[in-house]
Amino acid sequence: MIRYSIAILLLLTIASTACAGSEDFLICARNYPDNAAERLKCYDKAAEVSPVKPDESLQSKEANLKTGAPDEIPRETRPEPSGTSYLTRVWNLDNRTNRDGSALDRLQPHQQNYLLVQKTNSINSQPYSPAIGRTVATPYDFDTAEAKFQISFKTDFATQDIDLLGMHTLRFWGAYTQQSYWQVFNTRNSSPFRETDYEPELIAAFGTGNETGWKLLNLGLLHQSNGRSDPWSRSWNRVYAQGGWEWGEFSLLGRGWWRIPESAQKDDNPDIMHYMGYGDLMLRWQAEDNSQSVALLLRNNLSLSQNLGYFQIDWTLPVDLGKAASLHAQFSNGYGESLIDYNHRQTTVGLGVSFREW
């Protein structure tokens, strides 16, 4: 008896669903008797529309099936299109977002977020600077292997549509990046943090509206310091202009900066421009399916007589570690691996995991 009852219920459910689908198709046929293309769109939409609810009128459902009905989803809450380019996603150049504007999840990735185990060929055990009182007198007992991690995020706090010199959007961002070097294996010295650099910045991002080529102009104010006392203290302040270009899976960010002058008494590192240069380039490739990416960072002081520079390669491998992380490899060479190492040359190799990226 129970089996027969279940069978009857199933038949009634199928019949009611079929009737609802037939009703939808009749609405489409009535609305578009002479337009085959629109009628086909309506049929497609009818397959997605649920049957009429008890509190829903037939007129309301008929309005929903009209292919010309306006999009009721607000522009600021539409999901991100899957084909949106990297720079457009990073800097929200099309003013689209799937985030709640009042929630904490307005925080977005800025630079890469990762955790690595890193090995260097030359640990900086006795940092020095030409500034008075900024040279470490006694070498410290550091290991050449350590943990390196970077946390970086940003949030936008104002947006304006403009029409100025080819720019169409203006968005203001506040960003923060923290990079730390932890002597986690140096248990004989209580595993100290060798260096932590703090980097807050304010950015005005102008969007050109171009689908390819030049897409972005950033004007920024940046502070970077390690928050330490002498002789370990290092810091500097900069203003910069940065352009962004994109061609398919490749993007290029080029930045030039000017250091804000400091008095000789307060300057921790008066020769930092000689080692860190006057700008940087970031060339990036990201697979179309977002499975992996390769980023190349370049800096140079552009000096013909004493040319100094730095490069760093980051590769996120197509190996997912859960839903939030991927395998990450990093290689670097030159000056300025960290702020305390601004005038120290070394080669590093790191392997670990990186977290959510655009």
C-alpha positions as CSV (number, residue, x, y, z in Angstrom):
1,M,0.0,0.0,0.0
2,I,2.8,2.4,0.9
3,R,4.5,1.7,-2.5
4,Y,1.3,2.6,-4.4
5,S,0.9,5.8,-2.4
6,I,4.5,6.8,-3.2
7,A,4.0,6.1,-6.9
8,I,0.8,8.2,-7.0
9,L,2.6,11.1,-5.3
10,L,5.4,10.9,-7.9
11,L,3.0,10.9,-10.8
12,L,1.1,13.9,-9.4
13,T,4.4,15.8,-8.9
14,I,5.5,15.1,-12.5
15,A,2.1,16.1,-13.8
16,S,2.1,19.4,-11.9
17,T,5.6,20.3,-13.1
18,A,4.7,19.4,-16.7
19,C,1.6,21.6,-16.5
20,A,3.6,24.5,-15.1
21,G,6.1,24.2,-18.0
22,S,3.4,24.0,-20.6
23,E,1.8,27.1,-19.1
24,D,5.2,29.0,-19.4
25,F,5.6,28.0,-23.0
26,L,2.0,29.1,-23.8
27,I,2.9,32.5,-22.4
28,C,5.9,32.7,-24.6
29,A,3.9,31.8,-27.7
30,R,1.3,34.4,-26.9
31,N,3.9,37.2,-26.2
32,Y,6.0,36.6,-29.3
33,P,3.8,35.1,-32.1
34,D,5.8,36.6,-35.0
35,N,9.3,36.8,-33.5
36,A,11.0,33.4,-33.5
37,A,14.3,34.7,-31.9
38,E,12.6,36.3,-29.0
39,R,10.2,33.4,-28.6
40,L,13.2,31.0,-28.3
41,K,14.8,33.2,-25.7
42,C,11.5,33.2,-23.8
43,Y,11.5,29.4,-24.0
44,D,15.0,29.2,-22.6
45,K,14.0,31.5,-19.8
46,A,10.9,29.6,-19.1
47,A,13.0,26.5,-18.4
48,E,14.7,28.4,-15.6
49,V,11.6,30.1,-14.0
50,S,10.0,28.2,-11.1
51,P,6.2,27.4,-11.3
52,V,3.7,30.0,-10.1
53,K,3.7,30.2,-6.3
54,P,0.5,30.4,-4.3
55,D,1.1,34.2,-3.7
56,E,2.3,34.9,-7.2
57,S,-0.1,36.1,-9.9
58,L,0.0,34.9,-13.5
59,Q,0.6,38.5,-14.6
60,S,3.7,38.8,-12.4
61,K,5.1,35.6,-13.8
62,E,4.3,36.7,-17.4
63,A,6.3,39.9,-16.8
64,N,9.3,37.8,-15.6
65,L,9.2,35.8,-18.8
66,K,9.5,38.8,-21.0
67,T,13.0,38.9,-22.5
68,G,13.0,42.6,-22.6
69,A,12.5,43.1,-18.9
70,P,15.1,45.3,-17.2
71,D,17.8,43.8,-15.1
72,E,16.7,44.1,-11.5
73,I,20.1,43.3,-10.0
74,P,21.8,46.5,-8.9
75,R,25.0,47.2,-10.8
76,E,27.1,47.2,-7.6
77,T,25.9,43.7,-6.6
78,R,26.2,41.8,-9.9
79,P,28.5,38.8,-9.8
80,E,32.0,39.3,-11.4
81,P,32.0,38.2,-15.0
82,S,34.2,35.1,-15.5
83,G,35.9,36.7,-18.5
84,T,36.9,39.9,-16.7
85,S,40.6,40.7,-17.1
86,Y,43.1,40.6,-14.2
87,L,43.7,44.4,-13.9
88,T,40.0,45.1,-14.1
89,R,39.4,42.7,-11.2
90,V,42.3,44.0,-9.1
91,W,41.3,47.6,-9.4
92,N,37.6,47.2,-10.1
93,L,37.9,49.3,-13.2
94,D,34.3,48.5,-14.3
95,N,32.8,49.4,-10.9
96,R,31.4,45.9,-10.4
97,T,31.5,43.9,-7.2
98,N,29.9,41.0,-5.6
99,R,30.5,42.2,-2.1
100,D,28.2,43.8,0.5
101,G,29.3,47.4,0.7
102,S,28.8,47.5,4.5
103,A,30.6,44.3,5.3
104,L,34.2,43.4,6.3
105,D,34.6,41.4,3.1
106,R,35.2,44.7,1.2
107,L,38.8,43.9,2.0
108,Q,40.5,42.7,-1.2
109,P,43.9,41.3,-2.0
110,H,46.5,43.9,-2.9
111,Q,49.9,42.4,-3.3
112,Q,50.4,38.6,-3.1
113,N,49.6,36.8,0.2
114,Y,51.9,33.9,0.9
115,L,53.8,31.8,3.5
116,L,57.2,30.4,2.5
117,V,60.2,28.6,3.9
118,Q,63.1,30.5,2.4
119,K,66.9,29.9,2.1
120,T,69.4,32.6,1.4
121,N,73.0,32.4,0.3
122,S,74.0,35.4,2.5
123,I,72.1,36.3,5.6
124,N,72.5,39.9,6.7
125,S,73.8,39.3,10.2
126,Q,75.3,42.8,10.7
127,P,73.0,45.5,9.0
128,Y,74.6,48.8,8.5
129,S,73.7,52.3,7.2
130,P,75.8,55.5,6.6
131,A,73.4,57.3,9.0
132,I,74.9,57.9,12.4
133,G,73.9,55.3,15.0
134,R,72.3,52.9,12.4
135,T,75.1,50.2,12.2
136,V,74.9,47.1,14.2
137,A,78.1,46.7,16.2
138,T,78.1,42.9,16.7
139,P,77.0,40.3,14.2
140,Y,73.9,38.5,15.2
141,D,73.6,34.7,15.1
142,F,71.0,34.3,12.3
143,D,70.2,31.1,10.3
144,T,70.3,31.2,6.5
145,A,66.9,29.4,6.5
146,E,63.8,31.2,7.8
147,A,60.0,31.6,7.2
148,K,58.8,34.5,5.1
149,F,55.2,35.6,4.9
150,Q,53.4,38.5,3.4
151,I,49.9,39.9,4.2
152,S,48.5,42.5,1.8
153,F,45.0,43.9,1.4
154,K,43.2,47.0,0.3
155,T,39.7,48.5,0.4
156,D,38.0,51.3,-1.6
157,F,36.3,54.1,0.2
158,A,35.2,56.5,-2.6
159,T,34.3,56.2,-6.3
160,Q,33.5,58.9,-8.9
161,D,32.7,58.7,-12.6
162,I,34.8,61.4,-14.4
163,D,35.6,62.6,-17.9
164,L,39.2,64.0,-17.7
165,L,42.1,63.5,-20.1
166,G,40.8,60.1,-21.3
167,M,40.0,58.8,-17.7
168,H,36.5,57.6,-17.0
169,T,36.5,56.4,-13.4
170,L,38.3,57.5,-10.2
171,R,38.4,55.2,-7.2
172,F,40.2,55.9,-3.9
173,W,41.9,53.0,-2.1
174,G,43.6,52.5,1.3
175,A,46.1,49.6,1.3
176,Y,48.3,47.8,3.8
177,T,51.1,45.3,3.3
178,Q,53.2,43.5,5.9
179,Q,56.2,41.4,5.2
180,S,57.9,39.4,7.9
181,Y,61.1,37.2,8.2
182,W,60.9,34.7,11.1
183,Q,63.9,32.7,12.2
184,V,61.6,29.8,13.1
185,F,64.4,27.2,13.0
186,N,66.7,29.3,15.2
187,T,65.6,27.7,18.5
188,R,68.9,28.4,20.2
189,N,68.0,32.1,20.1
190,S,64.2,31.7,20.8
191,S,63.2,31.8,17.1
192,P,63.2,35.7,16.8
193,F,61.6,37.7,14.0
194,R,64.6,39.0,12.1
195,E,62.6,41.7,10.3
196,T,59.0,43.0,9.8
197,D,58.3,45.7,7.3
198,Y,55.0,47.8,7.4
199,E,53.7,49.5,4.3
200,P,50.5,51.5,4.4
201,E,49.5,53.5,1.4
202,L,46.8,55.7,-0.1
203,I,46.0,55.3,-3.8
204,A,43.9,57.3,-6.4
205,A,43.2,54.9,-9.2
206,F,42.1,56.3,-12.6
207,G,40.5,53.9,-15.1
208,T,40.7,54.6,-18.9
209,G,37.9,52.3,-19.8
210,N,40.0,50.6,-22.5
211,E,39.5,46.9,-23.1
212,T,43.2,46.4,-23.9
213,G,46.4,48.3,-23.7
214,W,46.6,51.2,-21.3
215,K,43.9,50.6,-18.6
216,L,45.1,52.3,-15.4
217,L,46.9,55.3,-13.8
218,N,47.6,55.1,-10.0
219,L,48.8,58.1,-7.9
220,G,50.0,56.9,-4.5
221,L,51.5,58.0,-1.2
222,L,53.4,55.3,0.6
223,H,55.2,54.9,3.9
224,Q,57.5,51.9,4.6
225,S,59.3,51.2,7.9
226,N,60.3,48.3,10.1
227,G,59.2,50.0,13.4
228,R,62.4,49.3,15.2
229,S,64.8,51.4,17.3
230,D,68.4,52.3,16.4
231,P,70.6,50.8,15.1
232,W,68.0,48.5,13.4
233,S,65.6,51.3,12.3
234,R,64.9,51.8,8.6
235,S,62.2,53.9,7.0
236,W,61.3,56.1,4.0
237,N,58.3,57.9,2.4
238,R,57.4,58.1,-1.3
239,V,54.9,59.4,-3.7
240,Y,54.5,57.5,-7.0
241,A,52.8,57.3,-10.3
242,Q,52.0,53.9,-11.8
243,G,50.6,52.9,-15.1
244,G,48.9,49.6,-15.9
245,W,48.7,47.9,-19.3
246,E,47.1,44.6,-20.3
247,W,47.1,42.3,-23.3
248,G,45.1,39.1,-22.9
249,E,46.8,37.0,-20.2
250,F,49.7,39.4,-19.7
251,S,49.7,42.6,-17.6
252,L,52.3,45.2,-16.9
253,L,52.5,47.6,-14.0
254,G,55.2,50.3,-14.2
255,R,55.9,52.6,-11.4
256,G,58.2,55.6,-10.8
257,W,58.6,57.2,-7.3
258,W,60.1,60.3,-5.6
259,R,61.3,60.0,-2.1
260,I,60.0,62.7,0.4
261,P,63.2,64.3,1.9
262,E,64.0,63.9,5.6
263,S,66.4,65.8,7.8
264,A,69.8,64.2,8.3
265,Q,69.0,63.6,12.0
266,K,65.9,61.6,11.1
267,D,67.1,59.8,8.0
268,D,67.7,56.1,8.7
269,N,69.0,55.3,5.3
270,P,70.2,58.3,3.2
271,D,71.5,56.2,0.4
272,I,68.5,54.0,-0.1
273,M,67.7,55.3,-3.6
274,H,71.1,54.2,-4.8
275,Y,70.1,50.6,-3.9
276,M,66.3,50.5,-4.3
277,G,66.3,52.7,-7.5
278,Y,63.6,55.1,-8.7
279,G,60.8,52.7,-9.6
280,D,59.8,49.1,-10.4
281,L,58.2,47.0,-13.1
282,M,55.8,44.1,-12.5
283,L,55.2,41.8,-15.5
284,R,52.5,39.1,-14.8
285,W,51.0,36.2,-16.7
286,Q,47.9,34.4,-15.5
287,A,46.5,31.3,-17.2
288,E,43.1,31.8,-18.7
289,D,41.6,29.3,-16.3
290,N,43.3,31.0,-13.3
291,S,45.1,27.7,-12.4
292,Q,48.6,29.3,-12.2
293,S,50.4,32.6,-12.6
294,V,54.0,33.9,-13.0
295,A,55.0,37.4,-11.8
296,L,58.3,39.1,-12.4
297,L,59.3,42.1,-10.3
298,L,62.2,44.3,-11.5
299,R,64.0,47.2,-9.8
300,N,67.1,49.2,-10.9
301,N,68.9,52.4,-10.0
302,L,69.5,53.2,-13.7
303,S,73.2,54.0,-13.0
304,L,75.7,53.4,-15.8
305,S,78.7,53.5,-13.4
306,Q,77.3,51.6,-10.4
307,N,74.4,49.7,-11.7
308,L,72.4,47.9,-8.9
309,G,69.1,46.2,-9.0
310,Y,66.8,43.4,-7.9
311,F,64.5,40.9,-9.4
312,Q,62.0,38.5,-8.0
313,I,60.0,35.7,-9.7
314,D,56.9,34.3,-8.1
315,W,55.1,31.2,-9.5
316,T,51.8,29.9,-8.2
317,L,51.7,26.3,-9.3
318,P,48.5,24.6,-10.5
319,V,48.3,22.6,-7.3
320,D,45.3,23.5,-5.1
321,L,45.8,23.0,-1.3
322,G,42.1,23.1,-0.3
323,K,39.9,25.9,-1.6
324,A,42.0,28.8,-0.4
325,A,45.7,28.1,-1.2
326,S,48.0,27.0,-4.0
327,L,51.6,25.9,-4.1
328,H,54.0,28.9,-4.4
329,A,57.6,29.1,-5.4
330,Q,59.8,32.3,-5.2
331,F,63.3,33.2,-6.4
332,S,65.1,36.5,-5.9
333,N,68.5,38.1,-6.4
334,G,69.9,41.6,-5.7
335,Y,69.5,44.4,-3.2
336,G,66.4,45.2,-1.1
337,E,64.9,41.8,-0.3
338,S,63.6,43.5,2.8
339,L,64.0,47.0,4.2
340,I,66.8,46.1,6.7
341,D,68.5,44.4,3.6
342,Y,68.2,47.5,1.4
343,N,72.0,47.6,0.8
344,H,72.7,43.9,1.2
345,R,72.9,41.7,-1.9
346,Q,71.7,38.1,-1.7
347,T,70.0,35.3,-3.6
348,T,67.0,33.5,-2.1
349,V,64.9,30.5,-2.9
350,G,61.5,29.9,-1.2
351,L,58.7,27.3,-1.4
352,G,55.4,27.4,0.4
353,V,51.7,28.4,-0.2
354,S,50.0,31.5,-1.5
355,F,46.5,32.4,-0.6
356,R,43.6,34.0,-2.4
357,E,44.6,35.9,-5.5
358,W,42.7,37.8,-8.1
